[in-house]
Amino acid sequence: MVAILQAKVMIFNKEQVVDYGGTTEKYSPEAIKIDGTYYVCGLYEFRACRGESGLR
């Protein structure tokens, strides 16, 4: 779980970008807090960003 905190992530819903995300602040099995917004884990997919620009 420690590796998840401070990770840069993007948020997807059915392969569509919901938010370009940001830094993970809190995590539980039910929800994840990213840049001040909570997302329910069962409703969204979270993908780690890579590289300085965020994606590759």
Secondary structure, 3 states (H helix, E strand, C coil): CCCCCCCEEEEEECCEEEEEEEEEEEECCCEEEECCEEEECCCCEEEECCCCCCCC
